[in-house]
């Protein structure tokens, strides 16, 4: 019999994926400062020299992990439905985000947890945060009407409301993860009620055309 164990040899791309998944789990658990390349290598089932063949330093590995999760989140809710009400658009988007978190707690912790202090990697974390804010502002821009009694220009108000919505959502996700007995549907519905009831008063239109968002 051959001594070959029959294990498939991974391609460089497949090996990179294994490393990124393992590194995400280690960084989410230990934080950037507490994680080591040795621990990542062990979690990926490879030696440290093999890890360094793919990523020459921890900061580059961290940036790649964060960018991967940020891209994954943006893809999860990048295409909104058409022909739905403003409320339907908001609730649909929040549902997609909660579904992503449910399947990717590591990604959520990396993108929205405590940011690393190291200036070599903090910009990657900030870009991930900004991408989420920009996407939420784009969602608000699709609403056909925003009544802004405070007198802010609409783009500035959208940016501010996007930040508020983002951190409201993150607070609810953090609470949910501390209360695993609560279902996704329950916390998702509660969050959608909170967010929509805050926005609904701003989306009322005197022209009677606020039923559907702008495409």
C-alpha positions in Angstrom: 0.0 0.0 0.0 1.1 3.5 -0.6 2.2 5.6 2.3 0.2 8.5 0.9 -2.5 9.5 3.4 -4.8 10.6 0.6 -5.1 14.2 2.0 -5.6 16.7 -0.8 -2.8 19.3 -1.2 -4.3 22.7 -1.0 -3.7 25.3 -3.7 -2.1 28.6 -2.6 -5.5 30.3 -2.9 -7.2 27.6 -0.8 -4.4 27.7 1.8 -4.8 31.5 2.0 -8.5 31.1 2.7 -7.8 28.6 5.5 -5.3 31.1 7.0 -7.7 34.0 6.8 -10.5 32.1 8.5 -8.2 30.9 11.3 -6.6 34.4 11.7 -10.1 35.9 12.0 -11.0 33.6 14.8 -7.7 34.3 16.6 -7.9 38.1 16.2 -11.5 38.1 17.3 -10.7 36.1 20.4 -7.3 37.7 21.4 -7.5 41.1 19.8 -4.7 42.3 17.5 -2.2 43.0 20.2 -2.8 39.6 22.0 -2.7 37.5 18.9 0.5 35.9 17.6 1.5 34.5 14.3 2.4 31.2 16.0 -1.1 30.9 17.3 -2.6 31.7 13.9 -0.4 29.1 12.3 -1.5 26.5 14.9 -5.2 27.4 14.3 -4.7 27.0 10.5 -2.9 23.7 10.9 0.3 24.9 9.4 3.8 25.7 10.6 4.8 29.3 11.3 7.3 29.4 8.4 4.5 28.4 6.0 2.3 31.2 7.4 5.1 33.7 6.8 5.3 32.4 3.2 1.8 33.8 2.7 1.9 36.9 5.0 5.2 38.4 5.9 4.0 40.2 9.0 1.0 40.3 11.4 -0.2 43.7 10.4 -0.6 42.6 6.8 -2.5 39.5 7.8 -4.8 41.6 10.0 -5.5 44.1 7.3 -6.3 41.2 4.9 -8.7 39.7 7.4 -10.5 42.9 8.1 -10.8 43.8 4.5 -12.2 40.4 3.7 -14.9 40.7 6.3 -15.8 44.3 5.3 -16.2 43.2 1.7 -18.3 40.2 2.8 -20.7 42.4 4.8 -21.0 44.9 2.0 -21.9 42.1 -0.5 -24.5 40.7 1.9 -26.7 43.8 1.6 -25.4 45.7 -1.4 -28.5 45.1 -3.7 -31.7 46.4 -2.2 -35.1 45.2 -3.4 -37.2 47.3 -5.7 -40.8 48.4 -5.4 -41.1 48.2 -1.6 -42.1 50.9 0.9 -39.5 52.9 2.8 -40.3 50.9 5.9 -39.9 47.7 3.9 -36.5 48.8 2.6 -35.3 49.6 6.1 -36.6 46.3 7.6 -35.2 44.2 4.7 -31.8 45.8 5.1 -31.7 45.2 8.8 -32.8 41.6 8.2 -29.8 41.0 5.8 -27.4 42.6 8.3 -28.7 40.4 11.2 -28.5 37.3 9.0 -24.9 38.2 8.2 -24.0 38.6 11.9 -25.7 35.3 12.8 -23.5 33.5 10.3 -20.4 35.6 10.9 -19.9 36.6 14.6 -16.2 36.7 14.0 -16.5 39.3 11.3 -18.8 41.5 13.4 -16.4 41.4 16.3 -13.5 42.3 14.1 -15.3 45.2 12.3 -17.2 46.7 15.2 -15.3 45.6 18.3 -12.6 47.5 20.1 -10.3 49.1 17.4 -6.6 48.3 17.6 -4.3 51.0 18.8 -1.5 50.1 16.4 -1.3 52.8 13.7 -0.1 50.1 11.2 -3.6 48.5 11.2 -6.0 51.0 12.7 -6.7 52.6 9.2 -8.0 49.2 8.0 -10.4 49.0 10.9 -11.5 52.6 10.3 -12.1 51.9 6.6 -14.4 49.0 7.5 -16.4 51.3 9.8 -16.6 54.0 7.2 -17.8 51.5 4.6 -20.7 50.6 6.8 -21.6 54.2 7.4 -21.4 55.0 3.7 -23.6 52.1 2.9 -26.2 53.1 5.5 -26.1 56.7 4.2 -26.8 55.4 0.7 -29.7 53.5 2.1 -31.1 56.6 3.6 -30.6 58.5 0.4 -33.0 56.1 -1.3 -35.8 57.3 0.9 -38.0 59.6 -1.2 -38.3 62.3 1.5 -36.6 63.4 4.7 -38.2 66.1 6.7 -35.3 67.9 8.5 -36.5 70.5 11.0 -33.0 71.0 12.2 -32.1 72.7 8.9 -29.2 70.4 8.0 -28.5 69.8 4.3 -29.8 66.3 3.4 -26.4 64.7 2.7 -25.1 65.8 6.1 -28.2 64.6 7.8 -28.0 61.3 6.0 -24.4 60.9 7.2 -25.4 61.7 10.8 -28.4 59.4 10.8 -26.3 56.6 9.3 -23.9 56.9 12.2 -26.7 56.8 14.7 -28.3 53.8 13.0 -25.0 52.0 12.8 -24.3 52.3 16.5 -27.9 51.5 17.5 -27.6 48.4 15.4 -24.2 47.5 17.0 -25.6 48.0 20.5 -28.5 45.7 19.8 -26.1 43.0 18.3 -23.9 43.2 21.3 -26.8 42.7 23.6 -28.1 39.8 21.5 -24.7 38.1 21.7 -24.8 38.4 25.5 -28.3 36.9 25.5 -28.1 33.8 23.3 -31.6 32.6 24.3 -33.1 35.4 22.2 -33.8 34.5 18.6 -32.5 36.4 15.7 -36.1 37.1 14.6 -36.9 38.7 18.0 -33.9 41.0 18.2 -34.2 41.8 14.5 -37.8 42.8 14.9 -37.1 44.9 18.0 -34.2 46.7 16.3 -36.3 47.3 13.2 -39.1 48.8 15.3 -36.7 51.0 17.1 -34.9 52.2 13.9 -38.0 52.6 11.8 -40.1 54.4 14.4 -37.2 56.9 14.7 -37.1 57.4 10.9 -40.8 57.2 10.1 -41.5 60.7 11.4 -38.8 62.1 9.1 -40.0 60.3 6.0 -43.6 61.5 6.0 -44.3 63.4 2.8 -46.9 66.1 2.3 -47.1 65.0 -1.3 -48.3 61.5 -0.6 -45.5 59.9 -2.5 -43.5 58.3 0.4 -44.8 54.8 -0.1 -41.9 53.6 -2.2 -38.2 54.6 -2.1 -36.3 56.1 -5.0 -34.6 53.6 -7.2 
